[in-house]
Amino acid sequence: LLSVRPADAAGDSVGSSLLRCVQLALLKHADVLCVRTSHDASGGVKQLLSGAALLSRPVRVMLQPTGDSVVDGAFRARVMVEPLASVHAIAEFVRARFNADGTPRTAEQVASTGAREQQRHHRLQSRSDVLDFCVDSEPGCFEPTGDTADNNDNDSDETAPDDGASIAVTMLTNGRELDPNDSLVRAIVGSRTQAQDAAVGGGGANDADANVQVTPLGPVWSDSHVLSYVVRTSAATATAAVGAAADDAGTAAVPVALDSASATPFALLNEAIAPRLWAEAPHELVALVRLLTLVRATFEHGELCNERRVCHGAGEFVNARFDAIVARQLDEPLLLAAGALPPWCEALVTAPARIVSLATRWLYFRATSLGAGRAMLAYEERAATTSASRAERALSDRSSLSAAFASAGASRDTPMARLERTKLCVRRDNVLACVEAALIKHSGTRAVLEFRFRGEEGTGQGPTQEAFSLASRALWQDGAVAPLLWRCDSSGAVQLPLFPRAYATGDALPTRVERLFEFAGRLLARALLDDRRVDLPLAAPLVAKLRDARACSAPSQHAMALRAVDPSFALWLERLDAASRASPPLLDGAPIDALELDFALPGRDAVPLSDEDVAVTADNAAEYVRLARDALVGAGVARQCAALRRGFRTAIDDGDLRLFGDDELLELLCGRDAVWPLDTLRACVRAEHGYTADSVPFVRLLRVLASFERDERRAFLSFVTGSPMLPIGGFAQLGLTVVEKEPSQGTTADDTLPSVNTCYSLLKLPAYSSDGVCRQKLLYAMEHGRSFTFN
């Protein structure tokens, strides 16, 4: 039982007192969660290194056919495979040993593939979820003709050889089909998960923070593992794909979203606590999490306080103890690579009460939803960086971390995982169509996509980020595209925040509209996958629909959603609805019949609300309001939202988005709006190579930046990073460094423009003589520095 004080004189509400009591009660149960480790608990840097060192050692694998693939001459071999190599890469290794008709190749045929193929097959590299191992030459420029065609003007190494292209190889272990996106170590551990859980269910050594449960993964390297394969021709592959699609359609799970517009205080409490995830937790802990979920939902609906409160993940509902426990669990590299995190870890990060911080949930998302390669890269970044984070503060000896990693063969120069990078060339004057064609062509790969602009020398993160920004901005600023996709005002200007334009449900949705919304989904997913930012100011209800197909779908939720999309029209509909129920039914002193409205959206006669041509009267005004809301945020935009989700699912499972709230997901996709007071700039901007924190030109720059208006701040960020928005974590995460730029011979600093290296957020600033000159030169460079050329 919880003892809750009544509201006190300081204004502490009953809800706040209840929240505090629940948080304190949760702390008493933190020690019941067993933190898993893959080795004996020794603490400190050594605990990290045993996993890092193992992940650099290959695994012994026996490849053999099974089922109908057992024929004379079928490929069998013992190979050494890097633990982070993907199942897909291993399948491609096997596929190269078969002809297009499914018959085994002879040794002579395999040898004829050339030196490059021999090198590719000598040792499977950890290329994290991608097929192509070599990116020595760069693909040509994407110049679409029509919808998705592209014209490559250079030779490309992206596409696999035609030999064997009509067959597919499925990998199995212990009769279980393996996910092509899984790493080898994750596939091996997954095949014995149940037995492993039973073996370690008794617990382990204790420490001061939490119980530790040892999950030994040594047998992954000490044993030899059998991977079976089945070779299917194109016809069999197509049949299997159709069957899988039908199964997915029948069993697809809908994510829970208590904090979206579809939430009610009591609606989804039973769904919010998944029994399989809380199997290791006592009943009292489950009950407290359910109670905290209820408190949060009622807070958001204003039922426990005088005013409605929007509760974010980093706010008062975060429990610091549970947050630290999850962060500690994410410091186990072997468990991350093997996908062997305990079920309570997922339960805590997905709890609708948001008791784990956004930063930790973002780490968990990168560790579990983006593939093994990205999970390990995220781990290495977290372990090697010196910036403050919860995971790093748990390390007792941060100073020796770099040296220790180097000795273990896991330094930043020798990463545990290497992501494939596919380089693509796009045209700046047709960036929307070029990026669309690129994403369609590469929708099946998890390689990092990097863009460069045709005729410009710059490559890497900066040009890629700008390509994402320009393509996303074109979706709502291109006059030929935007009116087809988004709500517009009476003048034809797109309304912000962005929400889909309504189309009549009885008519077919225009093909171009459906395709562009699907592209928008692809772009959002690829941005999340590759850690880019897009310039799409989406409305909260649209983000909610991306997270949860059921969001804003009930008529009772339409009014709230419409207030977020179009406040003025939502208010007018509410007034009309209230007037129709009044006696007499008057709106602004006039009868409703005098408004001369018909059953169609105002200004949009092409979107009728009824099959009959009838006028709006006091008797049918309530029905008009219901149909108008449904057309604007319900059925009238359902197909557009479905296309958006369909495009998103080509790269990321939208069910994984249940970790985040609507506002949090919008921040992850689009970044934060640029706001930086002078104190923030002093704390976050570094001065190097000619400047110090006290240098006059450096201090002058900070004053100029602090004086920028919103549009100027967005332009500066675009100039420095390629995106007009700050990354998650704000300006501190940007890592802006300012160095001195020497003027050319015969010129002065005041005659020299600043330049940037966008890949490293590096600003090269001449020593200007005054604030005015500094501001003028910066604005000129921001306005005209629209291309990536060597300076």
N, C-alpha and C positions, 0 to 999 in steps of 0.2 A: 504494500500500500504506500502511496505517495502522500506526503503531508504538504499541501499547497496553501500558502498564505493568501489571504485576500489582498486586493489592491491596496497599496500603501500610500502614504501622503506624498511621496515623491513621484507618484504617477505610474508606478510599476503595476502593470495590468495583471489580471489573473492568468492570462495566457503566458506572459513573460515569466511569471513565477512557476507555472507548470513546466515550461520549457527548461528552466534552470534545474528543476527537480529531476526531470527525465534525464538530462545530461549527466547529472551527478550519479544517478542510479546506473546509467550505462557504464560509467567508469569502473564500477564494482565487478562488471562481467567481462572486462577487457582481457583478463588473464586466462579465460577459458578457451580463447582462440589459440590454436597451435600454429606457430609460424614454421613452415616447412623449410628444411635446408637439405641440400644434396650431399652433405659431407658432415663430418664431426664439427660441432660448433666451437670455433676457436676465436672468433671475433676479429674486428679490425680489418686491415687490408688483406691479410692472408685468406680470410673467408671469401673475399671476392676473387682472389687469384686462382684458387684451385679450380673454380669453374671456368675462368677465362683460359687457363692453360689447357684444360681438357678440350675446350671447343676449338683449339688449334690442331688437335690430333685427329687423323682420319679414322673411320670406322670400317671394320671388315664386313663385307656384304657378299652373299652368294646370290647371284641372279640366275633364275631358272624358270622355264615355262611351266604352265599349268593348264589343265583342261584341254580344249581343242588345240592349243598352241604347242602341245607336246608332239612334235613331228621330227623326222630325221633331219639332222643338221640344225635344229633350233639352237639358238644362242644360249650358252651356259658359260658362266665365268665367275671367278672370285676377284673382286675389285676392292680397292681402297677408296672410300668416298668421304669427302669432308662432311662433318656433321650438319652443317647448315645448308648443304646442297638441297635443292627442292626435289620433291617427288616428281614434279614435272620434268626437271632436268634429267633425272635418272631414266624416266620413260623415254625421253628423246634419245638418250644414249642407247637404249635398247632398240628403238625404232629405226635407227640408222643401220641396224643389222638385218633388216627385212626389205624386200622389194615391195612395189606398190600393190601387188596382188596378194601380199601376206606370206609369200614363200621366203625361207631364209636365204640370205645372201651367202655367196661363197667367200672364202678368204681373199680371193683375187678381186672380187667386186668391192669388198670393204677397203682393200688397199688402194683401189683406183680412185677413192675419194680425195686423195691428195694429202700433202703434208699438213695442211691446215686442219683437216678432219681428224688425222691421226693425233695431232696435238690436242684437239678438243676431246678426244676419247681417252687420252692417256691418263687423265685424272679429273674427276668431276669436281668443278670448282663451286664454291658457295655463292651462287649468283642470285639467291633469294627470289624464288618464284618466277623466274624468267627462263625462256628457252634459249635464246641466242647468246652464245658465249663471247662473241667477238664483235667489237664495234670500232674496228680500225679505221674504216672510211665512213664518211658522213653521208646520210641520205640526202636526196635532192629536195628542192623546194616544193612545198605543198601549194599547188595552184589549182584549186577545184574548178571543174567545169560541170555545171549542174549542181546536184545535191552533194555528192561525196567523192567525186572522182578527183584524183590527184595526178600531177605530172612531175615525175622525178627526172631532173636534168643531170644527175650524177648517179654512179653505181651505188647500190645500197647493200649493206650487209644485214639488214633487218630481217629479211625473209629467209625462211629455211629452204634448203634445196628441194627441188620438185620430187626427187627420188623418195618414195615412201610417203608422199604427202597425202595419199588417199587412205592411209591406214592410221589407226590410233592404238596406243599401248596403254593398258590399265595396269597399275601396280597393286599388288595385294600382299598382305602378311597375315598368317594364320586364318586365311579365308576371308579377311576383311578388306574391302576396297579402300585404298588410301586417297586422301584428298590431295590433288595435284599441287595445291598451294602450301601444303605442309612441308616443313623441313624433314630431313631424314631422322634426326634425333627425336623430333616430335612424333613422327609416324611410329618409330620403334617403341617409344614410351607409351603412346596411345594404345598400342596393341596389347599391352599388359597392365593397363591402368587399374582394372578391378582387382587383379591379384596383388598389385603393388599396394593399393589402399588397404587391403585386408592385412597385408604383412606388416604395415607400419601403423596400424590402428591403435597400438598400445601406448603411443606417446613416445617421449624422448626426454632429453636433458632439459632442465629448467634454467632460466637465467633471470635477471632482475626485471626484465621488461615483460616477457611473455613466455609461454611454453614453446619449446622448440621440438619439432618432429622431424627426424632424419629420414629423408627419402633417398636411399642410395641409388645413384645412377651409374655407378662404376661398371656394371655389366654391359652397358651400352658399348663401352670400349673394350672390355675384356672378352666378350663373347663374339662369335661370328653369327650374323643375322641373315636369315633367308628371306629374300624378296621374290615373290612369284610375279609373273606377268602374263597377261592375256593380250593377244594381238587380234584386233578387229578390223575388218575392211570398212570402207566408207558407208556401205549399206547398213551393216550391223551397228556402226557408230551412230548413224542417224536414227535408227530404231531405238537404241538405248537412250539417246538424247530426248526423243519424244516421250518415252516412258518416264524419264526423270522429271521432265517438265510437268507432266501430268501429276506426278507424285507431289512435286513442290506446290502446285496449284491447290492440291487438296489438303495439304498439311501445313501450309505457311502460317507461322505464328505472328500475331500482331503485337508489337511492343506496347508495354504499359507506359503511360505518360501522365502521371498524376499532376505534374506541374504545368501542363499545357492548357490551352483553352477548353479542352474537353473534360477537365478535372472537376469533380465535386468532392466535398469533404469526405464522404463516406463511400464513394462510388467503387473504387478499385482496390480496397484494402486487402481483400482476400487474394487478389491476383498479385499484389505488390510483394508478398512474401512467398517466394518459390520454395516449396518443401525440400527439393533436392539440393538447393544451395545452402540451406540452413540445417542440414542433417547433423552437422557436428556441433551445433549451438544448442544450449539449453533453452527450455521453454520460456524462462524469464527474459532472456535476451531477445528472443523473437517478439515477445509481447511488448517490450520496451520500444523496439524499432517500429512496430505497428503503431504504438501510441505516439511516437515522435512523428510518424508519417501523418497521422490524423491532426496533430497540433499544427504541423506545417500547412496542411491543406486548409484548415480553418483559419489560420493566420492570413493566408492569401485571399480568402473570401471574406475577411473582415469580421469574423464571428467571435474572435477572442480579443479584439482590440477595437478602439473607436474608429480607426482608419485602416483602410486596406493596406497591407504591407507586402511588398514583393521581396521574397527571400531568395537570395542568390547562394550559389554553392560555397562561396568564400565567406559567408556571413555567419550569423549566430547559430545556425543549425549544425555547423561543422564541429565534430567531436575530435579534439586534437589527439587524444590517445589512439582512437581507432585510425585516424589519418596516418599517424606515425607507424602503426602496425602494418597497414597496407603498403606504405612506402618502403618499410623494411623488407617486406615480402618481395617487392619488385627489385630488390638488390641481389636477387639470386639468379645469376646468368644462366645456369644450367636449367633451372626450373622454367625460366622464360623461354629458352630455346626448345625445351621439351613440352611446353604447354601443360606443365604439371602443377600449376598454382592450386592451392586448396579451394574448395567450393565456396567457403565463407568469404574469400577475397572478392569474388564476383558478386556475392550477395551484398557486401558492404558498399561497393562502388555503384551498384545499380539500385540501391534502396532509394525510393522516391523522397525520403526525408533528406537526402543529400548530406549525410553525416560525414562524408569524405570530401575534401576540398577539390575544387576544379583542377588545380595543378596536378594533384595525385590521380584524379580520374583521367586526365589527359595522358599521363604517363601510362596508366593501365590500358587505355585505348590503343596507344602506340605499341604496347607490348603484346596485345592479344588480337587485334583486329586488322593489322596491316602487314602481316606476314612475318616470318622468323627473321629475315634479314633486317627489316626496319626495326623490329623489336630489339635486336642486338645492337644496331647502330644507336638507337635511342638510349640503350643501357650504357654504351661506351661514352656517349656524350655526357650523360648524367654522372658517370663515374670520374671522368677526366676533367670536367670543367671546374673552375674555382668559384663560380657564382653560388650564392646561397640558395639552398633548396633543402627540403625536408630529408630527402634521401641522403644527401651529403653530410648534413649535420649529424647523422647517426654514426658517421665514420669517426673513429677516435684519432686517426693519424692521417690527415689529408695530405700533409707535406710529402710523405713518402710514396704517395699513390702513383705518380708518374714513373718514378724509378722502378717501383715494384712491377708495374705493368710491363715496362720495357724488358725486365729480366724474365718475365713469364711469356714473352713473345706476344703480348696483347697490347702493345702501345698504340697510340693514335696513328703512327706511321705504318703499323701492321694490324689493321682492324680485323676483328673476328669475322665480320661479314662484309661483303662488298656488293653493293647494288649495281646492277646493270644500268647504264645510262644511254638512252637512245636520243641522239641529237637530230633535231629537225629544223628545217629552214622554212620560214613563213614570210609573207609579204606584208609590210607595214600598212600599205594602202588597201589591203583586203584581209585584215587579220582575223575577222570573225569567221569567214568561210574557210580560211586556211587552218585555223585552230580546230574548227569543227571537223574538217576532213581528217586531221591528224588524230583527234581523239576517237573518231569512229574506227579508223584503221588500227589503232593500238588499244582498243577497248579490252582486248583479251590479255594484255600483258601488264605485269606489275613493275616493269622497269621504270626508272625515273625518266620522265620526258623533259628534255632541255631544248629550248627554242633559241634560235638566232634569227635576226632580221636580214633579209636579202640585201646585199650591198653594204652591210655593216660588219665590222670586224669583231665586235664584242660577242662573247659567248658566256655561258654559265648562269649563275643564279639571277643576276640583274636583268638581262634580256628575257629570261624565262618568266620572271615575275612580272615584267612589263607586258609580255604577251598575254598572260592571264588577266592582268588589269584591263588592257585594251579590249580584249575579246569580251570580257564580262561587261564593260562599260558600253560597248556597242549594242548589247542586247537591250539597253534602255535609253540610249542616246542617239542611236541611228534612226533617223526619221522614217526610213522605209521598213523598219523592223518593229520598233517600240510600240506604235499604235496597234499593231496586231496582237501583241502579247499582254500589255499592261493597261490598267485603268487610266483613263485620261480625263482631264477636265473639259469644260465647254470650249476652251480655245484649242484643244488638241494636245496640250502639254501633258506629259506623263506625270501622274500623281505619285508622290513619295509618302511613305515607303511603298515599295513595289508590291502589287498584288495582281493576279491574272485578270484580264478582261473577261467578262462574262459572255458566253455564247449560248444561243438557244439550244436546249437539250434535244429538240426534235430534229435539228439539222446536224449534218456531219461536220466534225471539227476540221477546219482547213488543214491540209497535210503539212503545209509549211509551219503553221503554229504548233502542231504536235511535234514536228521534228525539232523546232527550236527549243521547246520546253525540254525535250529529251536531251538536247545538247547542253542546256543549262544544268540539268542534273549530272551529266557526265563531267562538266566543268567543275561543279561543286565537289564531286567525289574525288576527282583527280587533284584538286587543290588540297583537300584534306589528306589524300594519300601521299602527296609529294611535299606537304608543308608549305603550300603557297597561299596567297590571299587573293580574293576576288573583290571587285568593286561593284557589288550588287546590294543596294540597301533594301533588303527584303523585309516585308511586313511580318510581324510576329506570328499571325495566324498561318502564313504560308510556311514558315519554318516549322510550326507545329504539325502541319499536314505532311511535311517531309519526314518528320520523326515518326508520326503516327497516322496511319491512313484513316483512323476514326476521329481524329481531331476536328472539332468544329462541324461535325456531321449531323448532330442532332438539332432539331429546330430550336430547342431551348438554348443552344450555344451560339446561334447565329447573331443575335443582337450584340453580344459581347465582342464577337469577332469583327462585326461590321464597325463597331466603335473604334477598333484599332486600325481599320483599313480606311474608312471615310467618316470621320467624326461628325462632320456637318450633316451629311445625308442620313447617318444613323440617328442623329438627334431629331431630324425632321420626321423620319419614320416613327420614332417613338412618340412625338407630339401628335402625329396623325392617328396613331393607334389609340392614344389617350383620348383624343377628341371624339373618335368614333364611339367610345364607351361613355362619354359625358352626355348630359342632358341639359340643354339641347346640344347636338353634335356640331360644335363650331371650332374652326381653326383660325386663329388670329381674327376672331370676330366675324368670320364669314362661314356660311354653310359649306360642308364638304362637297356637296354636289356642285357648288359654284367654282370649284377648282378646275373643272373640265379635264380631269385626268382619265386616261384609259388604262387598261391592264397591259402596260409595257413599261420597261425601265425608262425613266426620264432621260431624254436625249439619245436614247438607243431604241428607236422604233423597230430595229431589226431583231430585238430580243423580246418577243411577246411573252407575257406571263400567263396567258390563257388562250385557249383555242377559239374562244368567242370574243368578238369585238364589243365589249361592254364598257360602260363608264364606271368610274369609282364613285360609290355613294356611301352614305353613312352605314348602310346595311352590309356592304361588302368591303369596307375599308380595312378591317382587320385581316381579311383574307388577302387583300392586296399587299399589306405589310409583310405577311408571312411569305408570300410568293416572291416579293422583291428581295427579301433577305436571302432566301434560298437560291435565287438566281445569282446574287452577288458573291456569296461566300459558301454556297452549298453545291447544288447540282450543276449550276452554270459554270463552275470552275473545276468540277470533279475530274474531267478528262485531262485538263491541263496539269493538274496536280499529279494524276496518275502517270502521265508522261515524264514529269519531273522525277518522280520516284523511280520509274523504270530506268531512266538514264543514270540515276545515282547508283542503282544496284549493279550496274556493269562493272563497278570497281570496288564498292564497299557495300556490305550488307546493312540495309537501313535499320535492322534490328539492333545493331551495335550502337546506334545513336541514343538508346535509352539511358546511357550513362549521363547525358547532358540535358539541361533545361533548354528552353527555346532561346533565351537571351544568351546563354553560354554557347550554344551551337552557332548562333549568328556571329559571336565574337571569334570563335575558332575558324569559321569560314572567311569572314570579312575583316577580321582584326578590329582594333579599337579606333574610335575617332580620335584624331590627333589633338591632344591637349597637353601642354607642357609649360608650367610656370617656371620662373627663373631658378628656383631652388631645385626643381627636378632636373633641369639641364646641368646645373653645377654638379649634381650627384651622379649623373649617368653618362655625360659626354667625356671622353678621354682625350687628353692632349699628348701628342707624341711627336718625335722626329722634328725638332725645331721649336716646338711649343711646350709650355708647361701650363699648369692650371692657373698660374698668375700672369701669363703672357698677355700683354695688352691686346694684340689682335684676337687672341682666343676669347678673352673676356668680352671684347667688342662683339664677336660673333654670337655669344650667348645672349647678350642684350638684344641684338637684332632678331634672333630667333624667338625670344620671349615676346617681342612686339608684334609678331605675325598674327594676322587674322586667320580664320578657319580655312578659307580657300588658299591662302599663302602657305599655311602649314601643310595642307594636302599636296600642293605643288612641290614643296621642299622634300617631302617624303618620297614622292614619285621620282624626283631628281636623284635622291640618294639611294633608294632601294628598288624603285620600279613599281612600288605600290603606294597609293595615297593613304593607307591605313597603317596604324601601328600593329605589330604582332601581339599575340597573347602575352601578357606580362608587361605591356606598355613600353614606355621609352627605355626603361632599364634593360629590356630584352633586345632592343634594337642594336645595342653595342656600337654606337656611332663613335668613330675615332677621327680626330682632326689633326692633320699634319701640315707642315709649312710647305708652300709651293713657291719655288724660286722663280722670279720673272726671267724671261728670255734676255739674251744679251742686247743691250741698247734700249730696254724698256724698263718701266718701273712697276712696282706692285699694283699701283692704281690703274695701270693699263692692262692688267692680266685678269682673265676670268678664272673663277674656281672650277675645279673638275672633280669627278668622283670615280671611285671604283665600287660599283654597286654590289659585287659579289661579297665584299667585306665591309660594306657600309663605311667606306673610307672617304672623307672629304678633304681634298687638297686645297688649302686656303692661302692665298697671298696675304702678306702683312699690310692690310689696307690702312690708310692714314686716318680715317674717320668712320663713325657709324653710318653716315649717309652714303659714303662710297661703298662700304661693305654691303649695305642693303641693296643699293642699285645694282652692283655686280651680281649678287646672288639672284635677284629677281630676273635679271637678264638671262643668266645661265639657266634658271629654272624654266623660263619661257621658251628659250631657243635650243636648249640641250636635249633635243628629242631623239637623238640617234646615238648608237654606240660605236664610236670611232676612237682610234688610238690618238692620244693628245700629246 
